[in-house]
Amino acid sequence: MSIWIEPFELHGEYVSLVPLTMEYHEQLREALADGELWNLWYTSIPRPENLAAEIERRLALQAKGEMVPFAVIDKRTKQAVGMTTYCRLDQANRRLEIGYTWYRQNCQRTALNTECKLMLLRHAFEVLNCASVEFRTSAFNFTSRKAIERLGAKLDGVLRNTRIFSNGAIGDSYVYSILNNEWPIVKTNLEYKLRR
């Protein structure tokens, strides 16, 4: 089996993205508690007691070449404040998704998120030569939808009944993307936001 994307690190002014390992478990448990993120019914953020299993799940997918998971490190505190991934890896069509992302509440809607997305997109388009980068979120995750749109991603469509939630409800997913020919203007906008 050939693996398209091996684990790697990205470093910016506000944030570092490093390969996810169990070593970050306790810091990530603490990050989850900031805002009790698992209570957001429309997301799949793990409860603290399920975090180790979620890290193991992501690492198992990485071993199969299906995901590249990162711990998100706040450079001010040097602590893990969340997780993100490259997933839905499609080397043949040079596509991937940035997803399964969460940050502790006090890092949401900050320069940390903007820089995190800028670094992941830059690597996808400028190193991996992606034709398209995708984002997916629940129809009811209005905050995430607005954040994805602020990046400059365009709505591709709505996938109906794609997710079964823990309470048994079935929901839709909004699918967005940024294309390689759109990357220069998206990059310009993200760099402008960071300078502000």
Backbone as ProteinMPNN parsed JSONL, in Angstrom:
{"seq_chain_A": "MSIWIEPFELHGEYVSLVPLTMEYHEQLREALADGELWNLWYTSIPRPENLAAEIERRLALQAKGEMVPFAVIDKRTKQAVGMTTYCRLDQANRRLEIGYTWYRQNCQRTALNTECKLMLLRHAFEVLNCASVEFRTSAFNFTSRKAIERLGAKLDGVLRNTRIFSNGAIGDSYVYSILNNEWPIVKTNLEYKLRR", "coords_chain_A": {"N_chain_A": [[0.844, -1.186, 0.0], [0.621, 2.153, -0.921], [1.299, 5.241, 0.585], [-0.004, 8.393, 0.313], [0.321, 10.878, 1.711], [2.566, 11.452, 4.096], [3.025, 11.786, 7.696], [3.62, 15.134, 8.854], [4.958, 18.376, 9.86], [3.741, 21.712, 10.429], [4.484, 25.112, 10.838], [3.616, 28.241, 12.17], [3.14, 31.738, 12.974], [1.337, 31.893, 15.101], [0.462, 29.323, 15.591], [1.251, 25.82, 15.665], [1.142, 22.878, 13.75], [1.261, 19.589, 14.43], [2.158, 16.097, 14.109], [-0.446, 14.047, 15.29], [-0.383, 12.397, 18.374], [-0.663, 10.03, 21.096], [0.523, 11.276, 23.172], [-0.472, 13.832, 23.464], [-2.848, 13.588, 24.771], [-3.756, 14.342, 27.462], [-3.543, 17.167, 27.429], [-5.346, 17.708, 25.378], [-7.687, 16.727, 26.503], [-8.09, 18.623, 28.486], [-8.461, 20.838, 26.828], [-10.881, 20.157, 25.586], [-12.645, 20.5, 27.707], [-12.926, 23.23, 27.895], [-15.534, 24.928, 27.284], [-17.072, 22.71, 27.049], [-17.268, 21.07, 24.67], [-18.282, 18.716, 23.607], [-20.975, 18.756, 24.009], [-22.201, 19.977, 21.888], [-24.596, 19.127, 19.855], [-24.692, 18.766, 17.086], [-22.203, 18.142, 16.156], [-19.298, 15.945, 16.017], [-17.619, 15.804, 18.239], [-15.533, 14.333, 20.617], [-16.482, 13.058, 23.871], [-14.724, 13.687, 26.974], [-14.025, 11.194, 28.177], [-13.977, 9.556, 25.998], [-11.949, 10.384, 24.413], [-9.357, 9.199, 24.109], [-9.959, 6.919, 22.592], [-10.834, 8.18, 20.266], [-8.473, 9.437, 19.397], [-6.961, 7.126, 18.905], [-8.536, 6.031, 16.838], [-8.163, 7.93, 14.787], [-5.416, 7.65, 14.402], [-5.283, 5.006, 13.517], [-6.595, 5.231, 11.056], [-4.748, 6.86, 9.823], [-2.573, 5.078, 9.629], [-3.559, 3.429, 7.663], [-3.407, 5.056, 5.504], [-5.514, 6.813, 5.083], [-6.035, 9.156, 6.4], [-4.574, 12.145, 7.73], [-3.778, 13.099, 10.726], [-3.598, 15.9, 12.987], [-2.272, 17.455, 15.932], [-3.194, 20.531, 17.266], [-1.254, 23.138, 18.16], [-1.043, 25.785, 20.347], [1.037, 28.452, 20.049], [1.566, 30.377, 21.947], [1.011, 29.288, 24.461], [2.112, 26.825, 24.253], [0.643, 24.525, 24.316], [-1.534, 21.797, 23.409], [-4.455, 22.594, 21.727], [-6.505, 21.639, 20.275], [-7.684, 19.575, 17.505], [-7.114, 18.637, 14.075], [-7.526, 17.504, 10.647], [-6.237, 16.152, 7.559], [-8.347, 14.54, 5.421], [-10.445, 12.115, 3.644], [-8.751, 11.422, 1.501], [-7.687, 11.605, -1.783], [-5.663, 10.732, -3.948], [-5.447, 10.12, -6.689], [-7.18, 11.9, -7.927], [-6.259, 14.221, -6.923], [-7.382, 15.443, -4.601], [-8.545, 16.453, -1.382], [-9.923, 16.562, 1.935], [-10.206, 19.025, 4.47], [-10.847, 18.495, 7.709], [-12.79, 17.25, 10.568], [-12.198, 18.953, 12.646], [-11.583, 20.668, 15.651], [-11.4, 23.175, 18.207], [-10.409, 24.365, 21.437], [-12.71, 26.427, 23.271], [-11.798, 29.079, 23.797], [-10.067, 29.574, 21.735], [-11.428, 29.656, 19.42], [-12.546, 31.369, 16.482], [-10.295, 33.033, 16.231], [-6.978, 34.347, 15.425], [-5.491, 32.057, 15.424], [-7.059, 29.974, 14.282], [-7.422, 30.998, 11.678], [-4.752, 31.064, 10.759], [-4.109, 28.369, 10.962], [-5.805, 27.189, 9.003], [-4.828, 28.557, 6.751], [-2.175, 27.546, 6.601], [-2.644, 24.785, 6.206], [-4.094, 24.821, 3.789], [-2.215, 26.075, 2.098], [-0.171, 24.141, 2.064], [-1.592, 22.024, 0.913], [-2.255, 23.013, -1.694], [0.183, 24.09, -2.687], [2.276, 22.341, -2.135], [1.317, 19.663, -2.23], [-0.02, 19.865, -4.58], [-2.815, 19.982, -5.009], [-5.964, 19.736, -6.701], [-8.35, 20.448, -5.668], [-9.722, 21.388, -2.521], [-11.681, 20.283, 0.088], [-14.399, 20.985, 2.365], [-16.559, 19.912, 4.944], [-19.615, 20.157, 6.75], [-22.11, 19.967, 9.337], [-25.543, 20.617, 8.576], [-26.745, 22.075, 10.586], [-24.683, 23.306, 11.888], [-24.142, 26.252, 12.117], [-22.209, 28.137, 12.808], [-19.8, 26.947, 11.968], [-20.338, 26.75, 9.219], [-20.434, 29.473, 8.485], [-17.79, 30.173, 9.105], [-16.338, 28.602, 7.281], [-17.232, 29.702, 4.889], [-16.197, 32.27, 5.214], [-13.529, 31.733, 4.806], [-13.381, 31.665, 2.102], [-14.308, 29.56, 0.686], [-16.532, 27.855, -1.55], [-19.965, 26.874, -1.742], [-20.6, 23.631, -2.665], [-22.735, 21.902, -2.557], [-25.527, 20.192, -0.958], [-25.453, 17.29, 0.893], [-27.771, 14.913, 1.436], [-29.151, 13.416, 4.365], [-26.718, 12.303, 5.498], [-25.48, 11.87, 7.916], [-25.743, 10.15, 10.965], [-26.754, 11.063, 14.05], [-25.84, 10.987, 17.58], [-28.218, 10.813, 18.99], [-29.855, 9.495, 17.282], [-31.076, 10.97, 15.296], [-31.115, 11.924, 11.849], [-29.059, 13.731, 9.716], [-28.213, 16.406, 7.36], [-25.319, 17.214, 5.303], [-23.355, 20.024, 4.56], [-21.381, 20.755, 1.818], [-18.405, 22.182, 0.896], [-15.905, 23.784, -1.207], [-12.572, 24.736, -2.205], [-10.977, 25.644, -5.113], [-8.014, 24.949, -7.086], [-7.45, 27.083, -8.868], [-8.664, 29.138, -7.552], [-7.179, 29.49, -5.32], [-5.017, 31.507, -5.203], [-6.383, 34.013, -4.709], [-7.833, 33.417, -2.411], [-5.745, 32.843, -0.662], [-4.502, 35.382, -0.564], [-6.511, 36.83, 0.751], [-6.657, 35.462, 3.255], [-4.079, 35.903, 4.246], [-4.18, 38.681, 4.473], [-6.168, 38.928, 6.474], [-4.751, 37.837, 8.625], [-2.708, 39.702, 8.982], [-4.11, 41.796, 10.011]], "CA_chain_A": [[0.0, 0.0, 0.0], [1.395, 3.387, -0.937], [0.666, 6.318, 1.349], [0.199, 9.654, -0.397], [0.775, 11.967, 2.579], [3.171, 11.017, 5.361], [2.909, 12.819, 8.739], [4.546, 16.264, 8.733], [4.674, 19.502, 10.747], [3.642, 23.055, 9.877], [4.683, 26.086, 11.913], [3.317, 29.625, 11.843], [3.392, 32.697, 14.046], [0.426, 31.657, 16.223], [0.087, 27.922, 15.754], [1.986, 24.727, 15.03], [0.411, 21.64, 13.508], [2.226, 18.497, 14.584], [1.463, 14.81, 14.03], [-1.19, 13.659, 16.488], [0.04, 11.188, 19.097], [-1.317, 9.9, 22.397], [1.227, 12.163, 24.106], [-1.255, 15.061, 23.649], [-4.15, 13.218, 25.31], [-4.178, 15.138, 28.629], [-3.742, 18.553, 27.009], [-6.568, 17.761, 24.588], [-8.814, 16.575, 27.452], [-8.283, 19.946, 29.089], [-9.011, 21.716, 25.788], [-12.294, 19.786, 25.414], [-13.425, 21.013, 28.835], [-13.164, 24.654, 27.682], [-16.745, 25.056, 26.489], [-17.768, 21.411, 27.005], [-17.554, 20.999, 23.241], [-19.013, 17.488, 23.267], [-22.411, 19.002, 24.126], [-22.738, 20.499, 20.63], [-25.215, 17.911, 19.323], [-24.534, 18.671, 15.63], [-20.81, 17.812, 15.825], [-18.862, 14.637, 16.524], [-16.493, 16.04, 19.143], [-15.647, 13.281, 21.64], [-16.515, 13.342, 25.306], [-13.381, 13.464, 27.513], [-13.737, 9.775, 28.432], [-13.837, 8.877, 24.703], [-10.901, 11.041, 23.63], [-8.286, 8.248, 23.757], [-10.462, 6.094, 21.488], [-10.861, 9.009, 19.059], [-7.083, 9.567, 18.938], [-6.598, 5.83, 18.321], [-9.25, 5.903, 15.562], [-7.48, 8.761, 13.792], [-4.1, 7.066, 14.116], [-5.522, 3.797, 12.716], [-6.866, 5.685, 9.692], [-3.468, 7.325, 9.288], [-1.775, 3.892, 9.283], [-4.109, 2.889, 6.42], [-3.27, 6.056, 4.446], [-6.809, 7.447, 4.842], [-6.159, 10.401, 7.164], [-3.361, 12.699, 8.33], [-4.284, 13.884, 11.857], [-2.68, 16.836, 13.634], [-2.565, 18.197, 17.148], [-3.066, 21.972, 17.041], [-0.5, 23.661, 19.303], [-1.029, 27.235, 20.512], [2.447, 28.789, 20.284], [1.699, 31.205, 23.153], [0.972, 28.45, 25.669], [2.806, 25.566, 23.93], [-0.285, 23.454, 24.67], [-2.472, 21.345, 22.389], [-5.745, 23.252, 21.937], [-7.494, 21.04, 19.398], [-7.22, 18.627, 16.498], [-7.614, 18.792, 12.713], [-7.0, 16.438, 9.793], [-6.487, 15.947, 6.139], [-9.091, 13.293, 5.304], [-10.981, 11.836, 2.302], [-7.583, 11.597, 0.641], [-7.913, 11.059, -3.123], [-4.45, 11.093, -4.688], [-5.669, 10.008, -8.131], [-7.854, 13.115, -8.386], [-5.603, 15.333, -6.228], [-8.388, 16.078, -3.74], [-8.599, 16.058, 0.023], [-10.775, 17.385, 2.794], [-9.742, 19.473, 5.778], [-12.013, 18.266, 8.535], [-12.715, 16.708, 11.929], [-11.464, 20.009, 13.342], [-12.168, 21.378, 16.794], [-10.482, 23.92, 19.076], [-11.001, 24.812, 22.702], [-13.572, 27.578, 23.013], [-11.119, 30.383, 23.796], [-9.257, 29.712, 20.52], [-12.322, 29.735, 18.264], [-12.671, 32.695, 15.87], [-9.076, 33.803, 16.51], [-5.933, 34.224, 14.401], [-5.012, 30.677, 15.433], [-7.821, 29.218, 13.281], [-7.104, 31.535, 10.35], [-3.419, 30.616, 10.363], [-4.18, 26.915, 10.804], [-6.38, 26.916, 7.685], [-3.893, 29.07, 5.749], [-1.045, 26.617, 6.458], [-3.12, 23.526, 5.615], [-4.411, 25.078, 2.386], [-0.967, 26.331, 1.366], [0.498, 22.855, 1.859], [-2.393, 21.233, -0.03], [-2.169, 23.527, -3.055], [1.522, 24.434, -3.156], [3.189, 21.199, -1.97], [0.662, 18.444, -2.711], [-0.563, 20.167, -5.911], [-4.226, 19.588, -5.043], [-6.881, 20.406, -7.616], [-9.482, 20.925, -4.887], [-9.745, 21.083, -1.095], [-13.089, 20.242, 0.489], [-14.801, 21.135, 3.77], [-17.926, 19.458, 5.172], [-20.124, 20.437, 8.087], [-23.535, 19.709, 9.545], [-26.469, 21.682, 8.185], [-27.086, 22.87, 11.765], [-23.5, 23.945, 12.458], [-24.142, 27.548, 11.445], [-20.918, 28.794, 13.073], [-18.82, 26.337, 11.072], [-20.66, 27.128, 7.843], [-19.988, 30.863, 8.29], [-16.323, 30.189, 9.124], [-15.872, 28.038, 6.01], [-17.51, 30.707, 3.857], [-15.237, 33.374, 5.408], [-12.252, 31.328, 4.207], [-13.458, 31.848, 0.656], [-14.812, 28.33, 0.075], [-17.842, 27.959, -2.194], [-20.847, 25.749, -1.483], [-20.793, 22.703, -3.783], [-24.071, 21.351, -2.464], [-25.954, 19.599, 0.299], [-25.623, 15.84, 0.862], [-28.921, 14.656, 2.291], [-29.13, 12.246, 5.259], [-25.371, 11.709, 5.486], [-24.942, 11.658, 9.259], [-26.646, 9.733, 12.036], [-26.255, 11.643, 15.287], [-25.892, 10.078, 18.731], [-29.61, 10.646, 19.436], [-30.57, 8.773, 16.241], [-31.525, 11.87, 14.232], [-30.299, 11.865, 10.632], [-28.921, 15.099, 9.229], [-27.555, 16.709, 6.094], [-23.99, 17.828, 5.327], [-23.035, 21.047, 3.571], [-20.058, 20.479, 1.254], [-17.767, 23.354, 0.299], [-14.558, 23.532, -1.714], [-11.721, 25.768, -2.799], [-10.279, 25.067, -6.267], [-6.632, 25.433, -7.21], [-7.395, 28.391, -9.519], [-9.16, 30.121, -6.585], [-6.257, 29.567, -4.198], [-4.285, 32.781, -5.049], [-7.182, 35.072, -4.09], [-8.135, 32.963, -1.047], [-4.5, 33.034, 0.097], [-4.347, 36.828, -0.362], [-7.475, 37.242, 1.768], [-6.274, 34.913, 4.549], [-2.876, 36.629, 4.71], [-4.656, 40.012, 4.877], [-6.834, 38.777, 7.773], [-3.742, 37.609, 9.663], [-1.962, 40.946, 9.214], [-4.974, 42.688, 10.794]], "C_chain_A": [[0.881, 1.239, 0.0], [0.599, 4.474, -0.218], [1.025, 7.639, 0.687], [0.845, 10.697, 0.499], [1.285, 11.38, 3.892], [2.991, 12.12, 6.404], [3.987, 13.898, 8.58], [4.119, 17.352, 9.704], [4.564, 20.786, 9.938], [3.736, 24.037, 11.037], [4.399, 27.492, 11.404], [3.658, 30.522, 13.012], [2.576, 32.364, 15.294], [0.245, 30.186, 16.562], [1.091, 27.005, 15.079], [1.03, 23.554, 14.864], [1.431, 20.519, 13.508], [1.471, 17.175, 14.504], [0.804, 14.46, 15.367], [-0.592, 12.381, 17.066], [-0.706, 11.17, 20.429], [-0.657, 10.805, 23.444], [0.423, 13.439, 24.388], [-2.588, 14.809, 24.335], [-4.599, 14.14, 26.452], [-4.409, 16.597, 28.272], [-5.041, 18.698, 26.218], [-7.81, 17.553, 25.46], [-9.138, 17.916, 28.105], [-8.909, 20.911, 28.08], [-10.498, 21.427, 25.566], [-13.171, 20.415, 26.493], [-13.74, 22.5, 28.678], [-14.343, 24.798, 26.725], [-17.556, 23.785, 26.409], [-18.245, 21.124, 25.58], [-18.373, 19.781, 22.84], [-20.53, 17.68, 23.36], [-23.031, 19.623, 22.878], [-23.287, 19.314, 19.846], [-24.943, 17.687, 17.838], [-23.088, 18.412, 15.199], [-20.494, 16.419, 16.353], [-17.604, 14.807, 17.377], [-16.619, 15.056, 20.304], [-15.808, 13.839, 23.05], [-15.12, 13.061, 25.862], [-13.046, 11.983, 27.715], [-13.584, 8.975, 27.135], [-12.699, 9.426, 23.859], [-9.799, 10.07, 23.216], [-8.718, 7.378, 22.583], [-10.496, 6.887, 20.183], [-9.448, 9.22, 18.513], [-6.653, 8.258, 18.28], [-7.277, 5.617, 16.971], [-8.543, 6.694, 14.468], [-6.117, 8.173, 13.422], [-4.228, 5.783, 13.289], [-5.817, 4.165, 11.266], [-5.595, 6.215, 9.029], [-2.618, 6.136, 8.838], [-2.252, 3.262, 7.975], [-3.989, 3.878, 5.249], [-4.546, 6.803, 4.135], [-6.969, 8.797, 5.535], [-4.768, 10.839, 7.609], [-3.826, 13.601, 9.48], [-3.189, 14.732, 12.515], [-3.194, 17.221, 15.013], [-2.29, 19.669, 16.831], [-2.453, 22.568, 18.305], [-0.526, 25.188, 19.287], [0.396, 27.637, 20.882], [2.632, 29.679, 21.507], [1.84, 30.333, 24.393], [1.77, 27.162, 25.516], [1.963, 24.34, 24.312], [-1.141, 23.073, 23.461], [-3.848, 21.922, 22.712], [-6.836, 22.684, 21.033], [-6.858, 20.06, 18.438], [-7.8, 19.025, 15.143], [-7.014, 17.68, 11.872], [-7.065, 16.825, 8.322], [-7.206, 14.596, 6.08], [-9.706, 13.197, 3.909], [-9.89, 12.042, 1.259], [-7.803, 10.875, -0.687], [-6.748, 11.485, -4.014], [-4.69, 11.096, -6.192], [-6.297, 11.281, -8.697], [-7.339, 14.376, -7.705], [-6.607, 16.163, -5.435], [-8.202, 15.598, -2.314], [-9.564, 16.973, 0.736], [-9.975, 17.816, 4.01], [-10.95, 19.348, 6.697], [-11.717, 17.651, 9.879], [-11.907, 17.658, 12.812], [-12.262, 20.507, 14.537], [-11.048, 22.053, 17.576], [-11.197, 24.223, 20.382], [-11.705, 26.138, 22.458], [-12.805, 28.894, 22.936], [-10.182, 30.58, 22.592], [-10.123, 29.835, 19.266], [-12.449, 31.183, 17.807], [-11.503, 33.606, 16.242], [-8.103, 33.631, 15.343], [-5.393, 32.798, 14.328], [-5.733, 29.859, 14.365], [-7.496, 29.688, 11.872], [-5.758, 31.014, 9.875], [-3.378, 29.105, 10.145], [-4.693, 26.569, 9.407], [-5.448, 27.392, 6.573], [-2.75, 28.07, 5.526], [-1.476, 25.314, 5.802], [-3.454, 23.706, 4.132], [-3.156, 25.316, 1.561], [-0.249, 25.015, 1.073], [-0.258, 22.016, 0.817], [-2.196, 21.705, -1.468], [-0.736, 23.674, -3.563], [2.528, 23.304, -3.012], [2.575, 19.933, -2.572], [0.032, 18.63, -4.093], [-2.024, 19.729, -6.049], [-4.998, 20.4, -6.085], [-8.03, 21.035, -6.845], [-9.299, 20.515, -3.43], [-11.186, 21.282, -0.625], [-13.234, 20.481, 1.988], [-16.239, 20.635, 3.872], [-18.334, 19.827, 6.591], [-21.616, 20.153, 8.133], [-24.365, 20.912, 9.108], [-26.784, 22.61, 9.357], [-25.876, 23.525, 12.434], [-23.297, 25.291, 11.753], [-22.821, 28.287, 11.644], [-19.857, 28.266, 12.126], [-19.08, 26.738, 9.623], [-20.185, 28.555, 7.548], [-18.466, 30.941, 8.233], [-15.75, 29.665, 7.811], [-16.093, 29.049, 4.879], [-16.554, 31.887, 3.972], [-13.855, 33.03, 4.857], [-12.215, 31.64, 2.714], [-13.919, 30.591, -0.06], [-16.218, 28.564, -0.477], [-18.658, 26.702, -1.887], [-20.997, 24.914, -2.746], [-22.2, 22.131, -3.761], [-24.348, 20.779, -1.098], [-26.118, 18.103, 0.072], [-26.688, 15.493, 1.885], [-28.733, 13.38, 3.09], [-27.779, 11.53, 5.277], [-24.858, 11.348, 6.865], [-26.033, 11.217, 10.215], [-26.029, 10.215, 13.342], [-26.472, 10.684, 16.452], [-27.317, 9.858, 19.238], [-30.473, 9.928, 18.397], [-31.101, 9.644, 15.119], [-30.569, 11.772, 13.043], [-30.263, 13.255, 10.026], [-28.144, 15.204, 7.93], [-26.162, 17.295, 6.335], [-23.886, 18.867, 4.225], [-21.591, 20.812, 3.129], [-19.577, 21.727, 0.522], [-16.438, 22.948, -0.313], [-13.889, 24.834, -2.123], [-10.958, 25.069, -3.912], [-8.896, 25.684, -6.404], [-6.557, 26.797, -7.895], [-7.936, 29.508, -8.625], [-8.162, 30.381, -5.464], [-5.531, 30.915, -4.106], [-5.099, 33.879, -4.359], [-7.567, 34.692, -2.66], [-6.924, 33.185, -0.151], [-4.29, 34.515, 0.415], [-5.261, 37.301, 0.761], [-7.092, 36.73, 3.151], [-5.032, 35.618, 5.099], [-3.245, 38.036, 5.169], [-5.329, 39.94, 6.259], [-5.805, 38.605, 8.889], [-2.968, 38.885, 9.968], [-2.768, 41.918, 10.066], [-5.003, 42.214, 12.219]], "O_chain_A": [[1.786, 1.362, 0.826], [-0.613, 4.601, -0.396], [2.2, 7.966, 0.519], [1.816, 11.338, 0.097], [0.505, 10.871, 4.697], [2.82, 13.282, 6.035], [5.125, 13.601, 8.216], [3.048, 17.269, 10.305], [5.206, 20.935, 8.898], [3.141, 23.821, 12.093], [4.88, 27.888, 10.342], [4.376, 30.122, 13.929], [3.057, 32.529, 16.414], [-0.09, 29.843, 17.696], [1.699, 27.353, 14.067], [0.21, 23.279, 15.74], [2.351, 20.5, 12.69], [0.277, 17.127, 14.798], [1.42, 14.564, 16.427], [-0.33, 11.417, 16.347], [-1.301, 12.168, 20.835], [-1.245, 11.061, 24.495], [0.608, 14.064, 25.432], [-3.389, 15.734, 24.469], [-5.712, 14.665, 26.411], [-5.364, 17.208, 28.754], [-5.754, 19.69, 26.367], [-8.862, 18.132, 25.192], [-10.301, 18.289, 28.256], [-9.781, 21.704, 28.432], [-11.286, 22.353, 25.379], [-14.305, 20.814, 26.226], [-14.709, 22.988, 29.257], [-14.17, 24.789, 25.506], [-18.613, 23.762, 25.779], [-19.437, 20.96, 25.319], [-19.082, 19.816, 21.835], [-21.288, 16.857, 22.846], [-24.249, 19.783, 22.808], [-22.518, 18.571, 19.235], [-24.958, 16.547, 17.373], [-22.781, 18.458, 14.008], [-21.305, 15.796, 17.039], [-16.647, 14.045, 17.248], [-17.685, 14.948, 20.912], [-15.338, 14.931, 23.37], [-14.39, 12.263, 25.275], [-11.919, 11.56, 27.456], [-13.114, 7.838, 27.165], [-12.498, 8.993, 22.724], [-9.347, 10.116, 22.072], [-7.925, 7.126, 21.676], [-10.222, 6.339, 19.115], [-9.245, 9.185, 17.299], [-6.044, 8.277, 17.211], [-6.661, 5.079, 16.052], [-8.346, 6.196, 13.36], [-5.72, 8.2, 12.257], [-3.373, 5.503, 12.449], [-5.348, 3.494, 10.347], [-5.391, 6.04, 7.828], [-2.006, 6.188, 7.771], [-1.469, 2.639, 7.258], [-4.416, 3.576, 4.134], [-4.676, 7.374, 3.052], [-7.94, 9.508, 5.279], [-3.89, 10.007, 7.836], [-4.227, 14.741, 9.243], [-2.026, 14.335, 12.587], [-4.402, 17.302, 15.236], [-1.283, 20.004, 16.208], [-3.047, 22.513, 19.381], [-0.08, 25.81, 18.322], [0.909, 27.211, 21.916], [3.731, 29.742, 22.058], [2.672, 30.594, 25.261], [2.073, 26.485, 26.499], [2.496, 23.267, 24.593], [-1.436, 23.906, 22.605], [-4.349, 21.765, 23.825], [-7.961, 23.184, 21.024], [-5.67, 19.749, 18.528], [-8.847, 19.669, 15.072], [-6.101, 16.985, 12.318], [-7.833, 17.694, 7.91], [-6.717, 13.613, 6.636], [-9.515, 14.089, 3.083], [-10.083, 12.745, 0.266], [-8.075, 9.674, -0.709], [-6.838, 12.474, -4.741], [-4.194, 11.976, -6.897], [-5.982, 11.69, -9.815], [-7.896, 15.46, -7.877], [-6.684, 17.385, -5.563], [-7.756, 14.476, -2.073], [-9.967, 18.014, 0.218], [-9.157, 17.053, 4.522], [-11.962, 20.017, 6.49], [-10.562, 17.538, 10.291], [-11.061, 17.241, 13.603], [-13.468, 20.737, 14.442], [-9.912, 21.579, 17.608], [-12.423, 24.325, 20.431], [-11.341, 26.885, 21.55], [-13.122, 29.741, 22.101], [-9.574, 31.641, 22.451], [-9.61, 30.09, 18.177], [-12.46, 32.106, 18.622], [-11.688, 34.789, 16.528], [-8.361, 32.878, 14.404], [-4.891, 32.377, 13.286], [-5.088, 29.125, 13.617], [-7.313, 28.87, 10.97], [-5.625, 30.574, 8.733], [-2.691, 28.622, 9.246], [-4.091, 25.756, 8.706], [-5.293, 26.707, 5.562], [-2.398, 27.781, 4.382], [-0.769, 24.789, 4.942], [-3.134, 22.844, 3.314], [-3.045, 24.812, 0.443], [0.228, 24.801, -0.042], [0.351, 21.383, -0.045], [-1.992, 20.888, -2.366], [-0.465, 23.415, -4.735], [3.545, 23.306, -3.705], [3.231, 19.219, -3.33], [-0.402, 17.657, -4.71], [-2.42, 19.175, -7.074], [-4.722, 21.577, -6.315], [-8.619, 22.022, -7.286], [-8.787, 19.435, -3.139], [-11.817, 22.303, -0.901], [-12.321, 20.217, 2.77], [-17.052, 20.902, 2.986], [-17.518, 19.813, 7.512], [-22.291, 20.106, 7.105], [-23.95, 22.062, 9.25], [-27.059, 23.793, 9.156], [-26.027, 24.223, 13.437], [-22.41, 25.447, 10.914], [-22.365, 28.99, 10.742], [-19.097, 29.042, 11.546], [-18.141, 27.032, 8.883], [-19.606, 28.816, 6.493], [-17.908, 31.678, 7.42], [-14.785, 30.222, 7.287], [-15.232, 29.221, 4.017], [-16.139, 32.45, 2.959], [-13.095, 33.923, 4.482], [-11.147, 31.852, 2.139], [-13.923, 30.552, -1.291], [-16.987, 29.363, 0.057], [-18.109, 25.604, -1.785], [-21.459, 25.409, -3.775], [-22.797, 21.898, -4.812], [-23.52, 20.865, -0.191], [-26.837, 17.687, -0.836], [-26.518, 15.757, 3.075], [-28.224, 12.383, 2.576], [-27.703, 10.315, 5.095], [-23.892, 10.593, 6.981], [-27.105, 11.819, 10.278], [-24.918, 9.822, 13.697], [-27.193, 9.694, 16.329], [-27.599, 8.828, 19.852], [-31.677, 9.765, 18.596], [-31.536, 9.126, 14.091], [-29.368, 11.563, 13.214], [-31.303, 13.888, 9.841], [-27.515, 14.253, 7.467], [-25.863, 17.802, 7.416], [-24.285, 18.616, 3.088], [-20.691, 20.686, 3.96], [-20.26, 22.253, -0.357], [-15.897, 21.893, 0.017], [-14.529, 25.861, -2.35], [-10.357, 24.018, -3.689], [-8.634, 26.782, -5.913], [-5.691, 27.602, -7.55], [-7.704, 30.687, -8.896], [-8.278, 31.37, -4.74], [-5.429, 31.445, -2.999], [-4.567, 34.6, -3.515], [-7.622, 35.559, -1.788], [-7.055, 33.656, 0.979], [-3.937, 34.862, 1.543], [-4.846, 38.078, 1.621], [-7.187, 37.474, 4.127], [-4.956, 35.895, 6.296], [-2.687, 38.533, 6.146], [-5.085, 40.792, 7.113], [-5.967, 39.162, 9.974], [-2.608, 39.117, 11.122], [-2.201, 42.762, 10.76], [-5.67, 42.82, 13.057]]}, "name": "protein", "num_of_chains": 1, "seq": "MSIWIEPFELHGEYVSLVPLTMEYHEQLREALADGELWNLWYTSIPRPENLAAEIERRLALQAKGEMVPFAVIDKRTKQAVGMTTYCRLDQANRRLEIGYTWYRQNCQRTALNTECKLMLLRHAFEVLNCASVEFRTSAFNFTSRKAIERLGAKLDGVLRNTRIFSNGAIGDSYVYSILNNEWPIVKTNLEYKLRR"}
